[in-house]
C-alpha cells in the first residue's frame, strides 16, 4: 500500500476545473515532485490534501486512512506537515518560538496543568525544546535561534518554515515551492536538506517546484500537470523529455 493515494481527484470553482480526474500515489520513503506551468493546479492539489478544499470527486488515502474524514485542523495529527508558497510565520516571535509551534500536535498536557506549570508540563516542555534544538542544529539555524522573524532575510525565513514543519515530526512533508525566491547557494543548501530529510529522518517528501534543477537532483519520480490534469509521470529525465511536457512549458514549436 502506498503512503499517499489519490484517485480521480476533481475540484471545480464554478465553471473552472482546477483539478481534473487526477490520480497518483506516493510511496513511503521517496521524494515525489509535482511540476507544471503557473495555474496548472499544483498548489491546489496540496490544498486538497491539507483539507483546505473539499473535492468535487475522488478519494484521498493516507496510510490507509480516508483523508476526507478529517478537517484541516486534524491533518497534522495524522503525520502530515507542509510549508507554503507564501511564507506563513509569526513575525513577532523568535525562531525558537516558531519552531515550538510545530510541536503542538505532540502536546499531551491539559489547560489546567499548563496554568499550574506542573511537573508533567515541565517534562513535556523539556522534551519539546530538545526536539526543536535538533531541528535547529540540522538546519544550521543556531545564529538565528533567538532572533525575531521580522528582522530575518527571506532565505532564512524559508528555512525556518521548513524547520517548523520538521518539528512536528511528520511522516509526509509537503513542500510548496521550497526554492522560490532563494539564491543559487540557498537552493543548493535546500537540495542537501531535502536529501537528508529523506535519508536521515526517513520522511517522505511531496514537493511542488518550478526549479527543474532541484527537481532532477532530489526526486525519485515526477508528475507533470497542465490545466489540472496529468500530462506525464516518471523519472525526472522521462518527464523532462516528454513531448507533451515540452509543449506545455515552451509551446508547440519547441517540440
N, C-alpha and C positions, 0 to 999 in steps of 0.2 A: 504494500500500500504506500502511495506517495504521501509525503508530509502535507502538501497542499494540492488539492484537486479542484479545478474549476471546469465546469461543464456547461456549455451552451449559455454562457452569461450574456444577457442583453439588458441594456439600460437606455431608456428614451427620456429626452427632455422635450416634451411637447411632440413636435413632428421630427425632431432631430434624434437620430440614432447614434448615441455616443459610444456604445459598445455593442457589437453586432455578432451574436451567436458565437462567442469566443470560448474556446476550450484549451486548457493546457494544464500541466502538472509540474510540481517542483519536488524533486527528490531530496530526502534528508542528506545534508552534508554538502550540497552543491551550491554554486553561485549561478543564479539564473537571471539573465538580463532581458529587459523589455526595451526595445528601441523603436523609433519611428519619427516621422516629421512632427512639427508642432500641430496640436489638435488631433493627433492620432488616437487619443484615448488612454494614453499610458498612465497618467496620474489618476484618471477616473477609475481604472482598474484597482489602483491602490485604495481609493476611497470606497470602493465596493468591498474589498477585503477588510478594511478598517470599520466597515458598517456605518460610514457616514451617509451612504446612499443605500436605498433598497432596490435590488434589481427588478426589472420588469419580468425577467425569466432567468432560469438557470439554477445550478446548485454550486455551493461553496463548502468544501470539506477541509478541515484542518485536523490532522492526526485522528481521523475517524469521526470527528465531531462536526455537526452541522453549524457552520458559522451564522446562518440565518436565524438560529435560535438565540443569538446573543445580540445585545445592543452594543453601541460603540464603547461605552464605559466598561464593558466586560471583556473586550478583546485582549487587553494587556494581561489579564489574569490567565488567559489561555496559553500565554507564552509568545505573543506576537508584539513586537515593538517596531516603531517607524520613525524616520526623520521626514522633514517636509521640504518641499521645493523652496518655499519662503520660510526662513528660519523662525522658529517659534520657541523663544526662550523668555525667561523672566529677567528683563533687562536691569532691574534694580535689585537683583540678588547676585551673590557671588557664584563663581564656577562651581564650588563645592556644594552650595545650596541647590543649584540647578540639577546637579547630578543626583543629589539625595532625593529629588522629586521622583527620579526613576525607580527608587526603591519602594515606592508607595504600595505596590501590589504585594510586597512581601511583609508588610506590617501586620502583626497579629495582636497588638495591644488594643485595649478599649479606650474610649474618650476619658473615662474616669481615671484609668491608670495613667494616661498621658498627663492629666491635670495634676495628679499627685506625684508624678515622676517616680514611680515605684521602681523596685529593683529590677523587675521584669522589663520595664521600659528602658532602664539604663543598659541592660544586657542587649536588648534589641538595637538600641542606638549605637552601641559599640560595634555590633555585627554589621549594621548598615554602613557605618563610616568606614569600616575595614574593606567592605566590598567596593565602595566608591573610590577609596585610595588605590585599590588595584587597577581600576579603570584609569585613574589619573596617571598612574605610572605607565600603563600600557600605551596611552595616547600622548605621553610626554607633555602633560598639562601642568606639571609642578610649578612653573614660573607664574601661572595664572590662577592658581588654586583659590586664593582669597581675593581676587580682583572682581569688580563688578562687571557684568556682561556689557553694560552700556559703553564702557571705555575700551572694549576689545576690538581688534581688527576683524574684518569679515571672515577671513580664513580661519581664525581661531574660534570664532563663533560656530562655524560649521563643524569643527572638531568637537566642541562642547556639546552640540546637539547629538552628534554621534555617540559621545560618552554618556549622555543621559539615557539614550536608548539601550546601550550596553549595560548600564547599571541595573536595568530591570531583569537582567539575566534571561534574555529571550531564547526560544528555540528557533524562531524565524524572525529575521531582521529585514524590514522593508526600507530600502534606501532610495529616496526620491531625488534624483539628480545630485549625487554626493559631490561631484566635481564642478558643479555650476558655480561660476564666479571665482574659482581658485586659479592661482598661478601654476605654471608648469611644475615648479618644485613642490607646491602643495598638492597638486594632482598626483605626483609620484608618491608622496607620503600616503595619500589616500589609497593608492594601489596596494602598497605594502600592508596597510592596516586591514583592508578588506581581505587580503590573502591570509593574514594572521588570524582574523576573526573566524574564518572558516577552519583553518588548520589547527590553531592553538586552542580556541574557545569551543570549537565544534558547533558553531552556529550556522544555520542555513541562511543564505542571503538571496533575497529577491530584489533586484535593482532596476530602476528606471534611469537611463543615462543617454546623453547625446554624444559624449566623447567616446568615439569608437576605438581610440587607442586604449582607453581604460577598459572598455568592454572586452576587447580582444585579449587584454592582459590577464584579466581575472575570471572571466566567465567560462563555465563548462558548456552551457547552452544559451542560445539567444532566440527570442521571439520578436519578430518584426511585425508592427501593426501599421495600418493605414485606414483612416476613417472608421476606427473601432473594430476592424476585422483583421484576422490573421493573414499576413502575406507569406511568411516563411518561418520555419523553426529548424534549428540545428546548431552545429558548432558555429563559432564566430566567423570562421572562414567561409563556411557554406552559406551563411546568411548574407555576408557582405558581397559575395559573388552572384547572388540570386538576381536574375534579370528584373523580376517584379520589385525587389527592394531597390535596385539601382534606379528604376524608373520613378518610384515613389519619392526618392530623395532628390534626383537630378533631372528628371524629365525623360520623356520617351526618346529624345535624341541622344541620350547618353548610353542607351543600351547597345 
